């Protein structure tokens, strides 16, 4: 047999292998890409994933879509679209209307449907599918992906942004943590935010229409960019997109499962045991000491409020609970300690006749904003004023964001940071 015939046999064999490879692997690949019915209806049928030049391919999990409620229930929303678009009923490819761009207009509810500008649509669930992403502006924020409007009973509307998880995370990283916190802290933030989002998705606990809120009720998500007065500010950056690419698919797991990776801004020296704050917290959210957040402005804080203001708020609160309460006479710690990470303190409040117990977390919610930053504080009375002295910002369960910054600057890696705040957690890269 001549060399050339061996080569040609080898080439034929190689070709056969290639064909076989294509026959076996391509359909398998397609099967893997096949989406379930529910995912299909959620999947943005328009824009493609656009995180820019990719140094490595994104994990498939990061390309799944997520539905984020970007507004509350409102009577009217502001809308504009910077490029070509289609309006479709949610879950359908039928085109109701199309245009090259849409100047600033409003979305309102009609008796039974939705109205965009002057045009009425006899449906309660409408989706904007733009041909370029980002291009849809809602209430001063521009979003990647598609936007859905859901008309609720009573005539209010909510806007839901549907986009790939990677694009969502690129904005969460910048929305939750500034660049000055350093790359490792921000990678830890990306991992924790991805885990949180995927755990909500997998648990199926989400609303029928959306998975997460765009606020700190879930995770802060500002979108691609937003207006602040006459300025336009970025909601994501090349740096945050790079963080998402570098951590693609990476999540924290505890006992082989995703879990709710709660996190807060500043723990103030000691994180809180997760179950003290959230009924669904897993035991990985232990109370750990954290001196890494020392440089945060709210590591320690002092504030004061007129007793009369606190009194009125308490009265209102107890009335809502069907209890009466007159003028506040005294307020003292009844259980827990402001420096303990095991429980959220409770206060005893007295008027002339009765006393009630109230959780420091409830007090924090009740009192005017910008006064009480966490449930970990003590109160002293000073004539007609109450003086608060506390530590940290937020509930202090799970990762401490300022602590992550401190650890990153001290040379810890993102993985070490995540494992520090979620005891026993393992980091896994999902495909
Ligand atoms: Zn801390």
Boltz pocket constraint, residues with backbone or C-beta under 6 A from the ligand:
constraints:
  - pocket:
      binder: B
      contacts: [[A, 266], [A, 267], [A, 268], [A, 269], [A, 270], [A, 290], [A, 291], [A, 292], [A, 293], [A, 400], [A, 402], [A, 403]]
      max_distance: 6.0
